[in-house]
Amino acid sequence: MPGDPLAGYLLAAGAGAVVGRPVVLVMLAALLLYMAGLITNDVADIRVDARERPKRPLPSRAVDETIARLIAVSLIALALLLARYVGWATAGVALGLLVCISLYNQFLKAGPLGPLCMGLCRGLSLLLGASVAGFSSPLVWIGAGGLTLYVMAVTLVARGEMAERRPAWLGFLPLVAVAAVSVVLLQASAVSGLMQGRLGAVLFLLFAMSGLAAWNIKGGAAVPPQIGRLISALIFLQASFCLAANAGAVSLGVGLALLVLWPLNRLLARWISPS
């Protein structure tokens, strides 16, 4: 998750990128909002989970609902304070992200606008990092749009995960999103002349196509692990954006560091579901 604002900052800052205190604080604020969103999502779904997933913490009463709400409010408050400390632009994006999280969890999840809202949550997470350095670079909007598109596709695949059947074409949506983002990254890096940007686009396309075996989803119990792999692949997208940023050695170092973290992510996924 912190890779979103980190990539956003590098895309915005370019050659002047310095990963200092404001960037770390923005990454922490994004992570706090993400955790709050997970908790409020479970609170909103407590009745459905009681029927379909009774072993989850809230319906099983392993965690008290009131305590969960208090923790979520505390995380939100701390995230907004950190964002305001960084600056008004960052606070504004954080508020927009909080609105999207709340709309998705409370109202839009099951409707036609649900996937778009979920995609915007991750796109705004990238813009949260970009707010530290400004929004003038077109790469920022390519990154936010690409992240939004990909997460929209994954959300559509994840919908109705308990269903026995789903349209065959649905599983191809993340691949289409991957291809579209890769083409845009290649074009952007060709215009800027950045070889490492082209490397980022090609890496993302190759790794995503070879590592995301989610195109023939049959529904039921097979879906959540595949959704987890699709979510983990966000690391490749974040690394591609970092490599495409015109930030020299910082871009290369951060992008490669994110790629190195992917095996750790998959190892942890054996105990903690990414979905």
N, C-alpha and C positions, 0 to 999 in steps of 0.2 A: 504493500500500500504506500509507504513513504516514497517509492520510486516515482509516483505520479507527480507530486510537487517538485521533486528533485529534477525530473526531466523538464518540467515546465520552466523552472528557473534557468536551466542551462540554455533552453531554446530562446528564452527572452534576453538573457544576459550576453550571450555570444562570447566574444573574445575577452570581455571584461569579467567573466565569471569567477567568483571567489566563494567557495562554499564555507561561509562563516556563520555567526550566530543567528542572523535573521532567517537564513535558509533552514537551519536546524529547528528553529522554533516553528516555522511554517510546516515542516515535515511532521513535527509533533502535534500541531494543531489538526492537521489532516488526519492523522492516526486516531486522535481522540474523537473526532467527529465520526470517523468510520466505526469505531467501537461503540459509540453511542447509537449509531444507526443500527448496528447489529442487535443491540439490546432492545431498542424501541420496536424493531421489526418483530422480535420474539414476543414482546408484550402485545403488539397488535394482533399476532397470530395465535394467541394462547388458546382460544376456543377451537380453532381448526387443528392445532397441534394436539390438543387433548384427544381428538378423534383419530388423526392420522399418524402422529408421532408422539405418543404418550410418554416416551422415555426422555424427551427433552427436559432441560432443567426446570422450566416454569410449570408445565402441566404435571410433571412428576412431583412438584413441590420441593425439589432439591434446593431451589432458590426461591425466596419469597418475592412475590410480584412487587410489593411496595419497595423492598430493598433494590430491586432491579431498576425501578423508576427513579429512585434517588440517585443511584449510581449514574444512570444515563444523564440526568439533569446536571450532576456535578461535572461529568466529562464535557458536556456542551458548554457549561459556564467557563471552565478552564480553557477550552479551545478558543472561545471568543475573546477571552482576556489576552491570550497569547497572540491572536491575530491582530487585535487592536494595538498591542505593544509594538508589533512590527510596523503597522501603519494603517491608515484609513482605507486604502485600496484593498489591502489584505483582509481587513475586517468586513468590507463590503462583499468580497467574494465568499468569505466564510459564511456570512448570513445567507447569501444566495444558495450555497451548498446545503446549509441547514434547512432552508425552505424546501429544496428538492428532496432531501432525505425524508422530511416530514410528510410531504405530499405523496411520495411513493408508499411509505409505510401505512399511512392512514387512509388514503383515498384512491390512488391510481394503480396499485399493484396488480389488480385483476383486470383492469380496463385496457383499452387500446393504447393509451398514452403511457402505460407502465414501463415498457422497455425503453422508450425515449427518456423518461424521467430517470431511470436507473443509469442509462448511458450518460446523461447530463451530470449525474453525481460524480462520475469518474472524470468527465471532462472538466468540471469545475475544480476537482482536486488538482488537476494539472495547472489550471489557471491560478489556483491559490499560490503555487510556487512562482508562476510567472509574475504575479503581482509585486513581488519584491523588486523586480527589475523593469517592469512596464510591459505593455502589450503591443509595442510597435512592430516587432518582428513578425512577418507572415508565418514563420515556422511555428510560432506559438499557436496560431489558429489551426494550422495543419495538425499539430499534435493533439489539441483539444478535440477537433473534429474526428480524427482517426480513433482516438480513445473512445469517444462517444459512440461511434459507429460499431466498433468491435464489441463493446459491452452491451449495446442494444441487441446484437446478434446472439450473444451468449445468453442474454435474458430470455429471448424468444425460444431458444433451445431448452432452457431450464423450465419453462412454463409447463405446468401440468406434469411434473416429474413422476407423479404416481400413476399417470395414464398408461394403459396397456399398449396403445398404438398411437403413432404420430405420423404426419406426412413425411415421406422419404426425403423431400427436398429441404426440410427444416434443418437437418444436420449439416447441410452445406453452407448455411448462412455465415458462420464464423470464417470459413475458408474464403468466401467472397469478400468479407470485410478485410481479411488479411491481405488478399491480393490487391484490393483497392488502396489500402494504406501503403503497401509496399510500392505500388506504382507511383503514388504521389510523392513518397519519400525519394524514390529514384529520380523523379523529375526535379524535385527541389534541390537535391544534391548535385544534379547535372548542371543546373543553372548557377549554383554557387561554386561549382568546381571542387567540392569537398569529396575526396576519395573515401574518407572514413564514413561519410554520410551514405555513400553507395554501399559500403560494406555493411552498415547497419540495416539498410533496407533488404539487402540480399540475405543477410543472416536471419532476420525476422521471418522472411518468407520461407526459407529452407527449414529452419527449426520448427516453425509452426506447422508446416505441411507434414513434416516427418514425425512430429511429436504429439499431435492432437488427433488421436484415433477416435473421433467423435462424430464421424460423418454418417454412420449407420446406426443411429440410436433407436433402440427398440422400445424404450420406455421402462417403467417399473424400477426395479432395484438396480438396473444397469446404468441409470442416468446420473445419479449424484457423483460417482467417481469420475465420469467423463466431464461433467461440469467443473469438477475440481481441477482437472487438467487444463481445461479452457481458461479458467481463472488464473492458474499458475503461469500460463503462457503470457499473461500481461507483463511478466518480467522481460520477455523478449521485446515486446512493444516498447516498454520504457527504455530498455538498453538501446534500441534502434533510434529513438528520439534523442537520447544522450549523444550517440555517435553522430547523428545528423546535425547537432548543434555546432555552431561555429565557435567552440570554446577551446580549441587546441587540445593540449595534453589533458586538461580537466575532463573534456568530453570523452576522450579515449579511456582514461582511467576509470571514470564512473561507469561508463557503458560496460566495460569488461568486468568490473566488480559486480555489477548486477547479474551478468551472465553466469559468473562463478557462483552466485547465490542460488541459482535455479536448482542444482542438485540438492542443496540443503532444504530448499522449499519442498521438493518432492519427498525427501526423507521424513520431514516433519508431517507431511500429509498422511503418512501411515498411521499417525496417532491423532492428528487434529484435522478434520475435514476442511479443505479450503473453501468449500461451498457453504 
